[in-house]
Amino acid sequence: MIELGFIHGRFQLFHNDHLRYALLAKERCKKLIVGITSPENVNLLREEVDPHRSIASANPFTYYERFNMVKVALLEAGLKREDFEIVPYPIERPEILYNYVPLSATSFFTIYDDWGYEKLHRLGELGYGTVVLFDTRDKAMCSTEIRQKIVDNQDWKQMVPPAVYKYIVENNLTDKVKQAMK
């Protein structure tokens, strides 16, 4: 078993597939670090491989809000708090990533597109160990679709862990999504 593993994502909002990704990675390591990419919503750096990730409407939630979504989902799923950490992970600035996740950690990947391959290459070049959990499967769900359902007042509750749904509703974050996607 790997001592220290990590996953990363924007998690603009943390949905059921993100939870599956985290739990699959946690099965393979003693301690899991969850890196939240694009931690600062101001001046997002444009990634040519995936330009969607840098637009304001795709990033309505702050780092703090995403941190809490990840935390409540993992706790609800039965992980102990000491078994995981949540950190900023500015993948857009690879030269500083070692400040957030040590190079001794192994990065677990799910690859759906060219951006996934770019990240795999980028982290491998930095010296991180990499493990691809699955590759080129169709995305069952994406945060963009869920945010659009929120805007359209459609049902999205089953697409996210119950604790995430509760966190979003109790903190009036649906209004934030609607405002961002105007």
Short mmCIF file of the C-alpha atoms (twelve columns), coordinates in Angstrom:
data_MODEL
# 
_entry.id   MODEL 
# 
loop_
_atom_site.group_PDB 
_atom_site.id 
_atom_site.type_symbol 
_atom_site.label_atom_id 
_atom_site.label_alt_id 
_atom_site.label_comp_id 
_atom_site.label_asym_id 
_atom_site.label_seq_id 
_atom_site.Cartn_x 
_atom_site.Cartn_y 
_atom_site.Cartn_z 
_atom_site.pdbx_PDB_model_num 
ATOM 1   C CA . MET A 1   0.000   0.000  0.000   1 
ATOM 2   C CA . ILE A 2   1.235   3.476  -0.845  1 
ATOM 3   C CA . GLU A 3   2.033   5.612  2.189   1 
ATOM 4   C CA . LEU A 4   0.927   9.017  0.816   1 
ATOM 5   C CA . GLY A 5   -1.350  9.482  -2.164  1 
ATOM 6   C CA . PHE A 6   -3.153  12.428 -3.653  1 
ATOM 7   C CA . ILE A 7   -5.872  13.388 -6.028  1 
ATOM 8   C CA . HIS A 8   -6.688  16.800 -7.394  1 
ATOM 9   C CA . GLY A 9   -9.500  18.633 -9.108  1 
ATOM 10  C CA . ARG A 10  -11.329 21.944 -9.237  1 
ATOM 11  C CA . PHE A 11  -14.391 20.388 -7.580  1 
ATOM 12  C CA . GLN A 12  -16.636 23.266 -8.700  1 
ATOM 13  C CA . LEU A 13  -18.886 21.427 -7.018  1 
ATOM 14  C CA . PHE A 14  -17.923 18.121 -5.444  1 
ATOM 15  C CA . HIS A 15  -20.192 15.453 -6.982  1 
ATOM 16  C CA . ASN A 16  -20.643 11.691 -6.712  1 
ATOM 17  C CA . ASP A 17  -17.983 10.848 -9.315  1 
ATOM 18  C CA . HIS A 18  -15.482 12.995 -7.420  1 
ATOM 19  C CA . LEU A 19  -16.324 11.046 -4.277  1 
ATOM 20  C CA . ARG A 20  -15.818 7.727  -6.095  1 
ATOM 21  C CA . TYR A 21  -12.443 9.001  -7.346  1 
ATOM 22  C CA . ALA A 22  -11.374 9.981  -3.820  1 
ATOM 23  C CA . LEU A 23  -12.489 6.701  -2.271  1 
ATOM 24  C CA . LEU A 24  -10.824 4.623  -4.991  1 
ATOM 25  C CA . ALA A 25  -7.556  6.479  -4.390  1 
ATOM 26  C CA . LYS A 26  -7.897  6.149  -0.602  1 
ATOM 27  C CA . GLU A 27  -8.181  2.351  -0.953  1 
ATOM 28  C CA . ARG A 28  -4.632  2.409  -2.354  1 
ATOM 29  C CA . CYS A 29  -2.924  4.654  0.202   1 
ATOM 30  C CA . LYS A 30  -2.668  5.084  3.946   1 
ATOM 31  C CA . LYS A 31  -3.118  8.870  3.847   1 
ATOM 32  C CA . LEU A 32  -4.863  10.823 1.091   1 
ATOM 33  C CA . ILE A 33  -4.246  14.427 0.175   1 
ATOM 34  C CA . VAL A 34  -7.023  16.103 -1.807  1 
ATOM 35  C CA . GLY A 35  -5.643  18.999 -3.815  1 
ATOM 36  C CA . ILE A 36  -8.079  21.700 -4.863  1 
ATOM 37  C CA . THR A 37  -6.897  23.209 -8.130  1 
ATOM 38  C CA . SER A 38  -7.517  26.814 -9.140  1 
ATOM 39  C CA . PRO A 39  -7.659  27.786 -5.461  1 
ATOM 40  C CA . GLU A 40  -7.850  31.491 -6.261  1 
ATOM 41  C CA . ASN A 41  -10.797 32.493 -8.409  1 
ATOM 42  C CA . VAL A 42  -9.219  35.833 -9.268  1 
ATOM 43  C CA . ASN A 43  -6.961  35.994 -12.321 1 
ATOM 44  C CA . LEU A 44  -7.362  32.343 -13.249 1 
ATOM 45  C CA . LEU A 45  -4.608  31.265 -15.612 1 
ATOM 46  C CA . ARG A 46  -5.881  30.075 -18.965 1 
ATOM 47  C CA . GLU A 47  -4.959  26.498 -19.843 1 
ATOM 48  C CA . GLU A 48  -4.916  26.078 -23.617 1 
ATOM 49  C CA . VAL A 49  -5.644  22.364 -23.269 1 
ATOM 50  C CA . ASP A 50  -8.811  23.127 -21.241 1 
ATOM 51  C CA . PRO A 51  -9.842  26.794 -21.569 1 
ATOM 52  C CA . HIS A 52  -13.249 26.196 -19.898 1 
ATOM 53  C CA . ARG A 53  -11.572 25.792 -16.503 1 
ATOM 54  C CA . SER A 54  -10.496 29.444 -16.410 1 
ATOM 55  C CA . ILE A 55  -13.809 31.183 -17.082 1 
ATOM 56  C CA . ALA A 56  -15.662 32.833 -14.203 1 
ATOM 57  C CA . SER A 57  -18.950 30.977 -14.717 1 
ATOM 58  C CA . ALA A 58  -17.108 27.643 -14.325 1 
ATOM 59  C CA . ASN A 59  -15.666 28.737 -10.962 1 
ATOM 60  C CA . PRO A 60  -18.449 30.025 -8.709  1 
ATOM 61  C CA . PHE A 61  -17.175 28.500 -5.454  1 
ATOM 62  C CA . THR A 62  -14.289 29.726 -3.344  1 
ATOM 63  C CA . TYR A 63  -11.503 27.483 -2.134  1 
ATOM 64  C CA . TYR A 64  -13.063 27.552 1.341   1 
ATOM 65  C CA . GLU A 65  -16.460 26.423 0.043   1 
ATOM 66  C CA . ARG A 66  -14.902 23.608 -1.985  1 
ATOM 67  C CA . PHE A 67  -12.732 22.606 0.992   1 
ATOM 68  C CA . ASN A 68  -15.889 22.205 3.061   1 
ATOM 69  C CA . MET A 69  -17.703 20.250 0.343   1 
ATOM 70  C CA . VAL A 70  -14.826 17.781 0.103   1 
ATOM 71  C CA . LYS A 71  -14.497 17.494 3.883   1 
ATOM 72  C CA . VAL A 72  -18.176 16.828 4.591   1 
ATOM 73  C CA . ALA A 73  -18.414 14.320 1.726   1 
ATOM 74  C CA . LEU A 74  -15.378 12.313 2.840   1 
ATOM 75  C CA . LEU A 75  -16.468 12.292 6.471   1 
ATOM 76  C CA . GLU A 76  -19.975 11.228 5.488   1 
ATOM 77  C CA . ALA A 77  -18.436 8.415  3.394   1 
ATOM 78  C CA . GLY A 78  -16.774 7.066  6.529   1 
ATOM 79  C CA . LEU A 79  -13.205 8.338  6.268   1 
ATOM 80  C CA . LYS A 80  -11.625 9.486  9.498   1 
ATOM 81  C CA . ARG A 81  -10.396 13.072 9.508   1 
ATOM 82  C CA . GLU A 82  -6.853  11.951 10.243  1 
ATOM 83  C CA . ASP A 83  -6.856  9.822  7.057   1 
ATOM 84  C CA . PHE A 84  -7.018  12.790 4.682   1 
ATOM 85  C CA . GLU A 85  -5.843  16.348 4.187   1 
ATOM 86  C CA . ILE A 86  -7.230  19.015 1.879   1 
ATOM 87  C CA . VAL A 87  -4.827  21.548 0.389   1 
ATOM 88  C CA . PRO A 88  -4.699  24.163 -2.357  1 
ATOM 89  C CA . TYR A 89  -3.138  22.679 -5.489  1 
ATOM 90  C CA . PRO A 90  -2.508  25.313 -8.187  1 
ATOM 91  C CA . ILE A 91  -1.880  22.914 -11.088 1 
ATOM 92  C CA . GLU A 92  -1.614  25.996 -13.312 1 
ATOM 93  C CA . ARG A 93  1.712   26.773 -11.610 1 
ATOM 94  C CA . PRO A 94  3.583   23.461 -11.618 1 
ATOM 95  C CA . GLU A 95  6.814   25.020 -10.365 1 
ATOM 96  C CA . ILE A 96  5.290   25.595 -6.898  1 
ATOM 97  C CA . LEU A 97  3.251   22.412 -6.415  1 
ATOM 98  C CA . TYR A 98  5.867   20.816 -4.125  1 
ATOM 99  C CA . ASN A 99  4.883   23.477 -1.556  1 
ATOM 100 C CA . TYR A 100 1.473   21.837 -1.198  1 
ATOM 101 C CA . VAL A 101 2.091   18.131 -1.817  1 
ATOM 102 C CA . PRO A 102 5.488   16.527 -1.241  1 
ATOM 103 C CA . LEU A 103 7.197   14.909 -4.227  1 
ATOM 104 C CA . SER A 104 7.157   11.631 -2.282  1 
ATOM 105 C CA . ALA A 105 3.361   11.431 -2.747  1 
ATOM 106 C CA . THR A 106 1.810   9.390  -5.541  1 
ATOM 107 C CA . SER A 107 -0.737  11.104 -7.747  1 
ATOM 108 C CA . PHE A 108 -3.851  9.141  -8.672  1 
ATOM 109 C CA . PHE A 109 -5.532  10.059 -11.955 1 
ATOM 110 C CA . THR A 110 -8.784  9.625  -13.745 1 
ATOM 111 C CA . ILE A 111 -8.335  10.596 -17.378 1 
ATOM 112 C CA . TYR A 112 -11.224 11.690 -19.544 1 
ATOM 113 C CA . ASP A 113 -9.583  14.015 -22.049 1 
ATOM 114 C CA . ASP A 114 -6.434  15.800 -23.212 1 
ATOM 115 C CA . TRP A 115 -6.308  17.857 -20.015 1 
ATOM 116 C CA . GLY A 116 -5.976  14.630 -18.024 1 
ATOM 117 C CA . TYR A 117 -3.029  13.551 -20.159 1 
ATOM 118 C CA . GLU A 118 -1.465  16.995 -19.797 1 
ATOM 119 C CA . LYS A 119 -1.670  16.788 -15.999 1 
ATOM 120 C CA . LEU A 120 -0.281  13.247 -16.001 1 
ATOM 121 C CA . HIS A 121 2.679   14.426 -18.088 1 
ATOM 122 C CA . ARG A 122 3.163   17.591 -16.038 1 
ATOM 123 C CA . LEU A 123 3.253   15.811 -12.682 1 
ATOM 124 C CA . GLY A 124 5.425   12.984 -13.999 1 
ATOM 125 C CA . GLU A 125 7.979   15.532 -15.212 1 
ATOM 126 C CA . LEU A 126 8.004   17.122 -11.759 1 
ATOM 127 C CA . GLY A 127 8.965   13.781 -10.229 1 
ATOM 128 C CA . TYR A 128 5.650   12.659 -8.739  1 
ATOM 129 C CA . GLY A 129 4.784   8.998  -8.945  1 
ATOM 130 C CA . THR A 130 1.603   8.554  -10.977 1 
ATOM 131 C CA . VAL A 131 -1.091  5.896  -11.048 1 
ATOM 132 C CA . VAL A 132 -3.940  5.997  -13.563 1 
ATOM 133 C CA . LEU A 133 -7.074  4.633  -11.901 1 
ATOM 134 C CA . PHE A 134 -9.019  4.667  -15.149 1 
ATOM 135 C CA . ASP A 135 -8.583  6.166  -18.588 1 
ATOM 136 C CA . THR A 136 -10.788 7.384  -21.429 1 
ATOM 137 C CA . ARG A 137 -14.104 6.343  -19.992 1 
ATOM 138 C CA . ASP A 138 -17.052 8.579  -20.647 1 
ATOM 139 C CA . LYS A 139 -17.694 11.074 -17.896 1 
ATOM 140 C CA . ALA A 140 -20.863 10.006 -16.143 1 
ATOM 141 C CA . MET A 141 -21.414 13.485 -14.763 1 
ATOM 142 C CA . CYS A 142 -19.713 16.814 -14.653 1 
ATOM 143 C CA . SER A 143 -19.965 19.847 -12.441 1 
ATOM 144 C CA . THR A 144 -20.977 22.062 -15.380 1 
ATOM 145 C CA . GLU A 145 -24.097 19.947 -15.914 1 
ATOM 146 C CA . ILE A 146 -24.986 20.080 -12.227 1 
ATOM 147 C CA . ARG A 147 -24.484 23.846 -12.049 1 
ATOM 148 C CA . GLN A 148 -26.752 24.212 -15.099 1 
ATOM 149 C CA . LYS A 149 -29.421 22.124 -13.374 1 
ATOM 150 C CA . ILE A 150 -29.195 24.477 -10.390 1 
ATOM 151 C CA . VAL A 151 -29.665 27.482 -12.687 1 
ATOM 152 C CA . ASP A 152 -32.620 25.806 -14.448 1 
ATOM 153 C CA . ASN A 153 -34.203 24.801 -11.117 1 
ATOM 154 C CA . GLN A 154 -33.971 21.121 -12.057 1 
ATOM 155 C CA . ASP A 155 -33.345 18.262 -9.659  1 
ATOM 156 C CA . TRP A 156 -29.632 17.723 -8.932  1 
ATOM 157 C CA . LYS A 157 -29.779 16.333 -5.410  1 
ATOM 158 C CA . GLN A 158 -28.919 12.733 -6.415  1 
ATOM 159 C CA . MET A 159 -25.801 13.868 -8.309  1 
ATOM 160 C CA . VAL A 160 -23.918 14.955 -5.182  1 
ATOM 161 C CA . PRO A 161 -23.224 13.351 -1.822  1 
ATOM 162 C CA . PRO A 162 -26.027 14.182 0.649   1 
ATOM 163 C CA . ALA A 163 -23.659 16.174 2.876   1 
ATOM 164 C CA . VAL A 164 -22.608 18.332 -0.098  1 
ATOM 165 C CA . TYR A 165 -26.226 18.989 -1.041  1 
ATOM 166 C CA . LYS A 166 -26.967 20.019 2.527   1 
ATOM 167 C CA . TYR A 167 -23.880 22.270 2.693   1 
ATOM 168 C CA . ILE A 168 -24.786 24.029 -0.574  1 
ATOM 169 C CA . VAL A 169 -28.426 24.553 0.357   1 
ATOM 170 C CA . GLU A 170 -27.784 25.630 3.958   1 
ATOM 171 C CA . ASN A 171 -25.195 28.183 2.809   1 
ATOM 172 C CA . ASN A 172 -27.352 29.579 -0.022  1 
ATOM 173 C CA . LEU A 173 -24.714 28.652 -2.585  1 
ATOM 174 C CA . THR A 174 -27.313 27.932 -5.253  1 
ATOM 175 C CA . ASP A 175 -27.786 31.702 -5.554  1 
ATOM 176 C CA . LYS A 176 -24.055 32.063 -6.108  1 
ATOM 177 C CA . VAL A 177 -24.176 29.545 -8.969  1 
ATOM 178 C CA . LYS A 178 -27.122 31.309 -10.568 1 
ATOM 179 C CA . GLN A 179 -25.355 34.662 -10.316 1 
ATOM 180 C CA . ALA A 180 -22.116 33.312 -11.815 1 
ATOM 181 C CA . MET A 181 -23.892 31.714 -14.762 1 
ATOM 182 C CA . LYS A 182 -25.946 34.768 -15.756 1 
# 
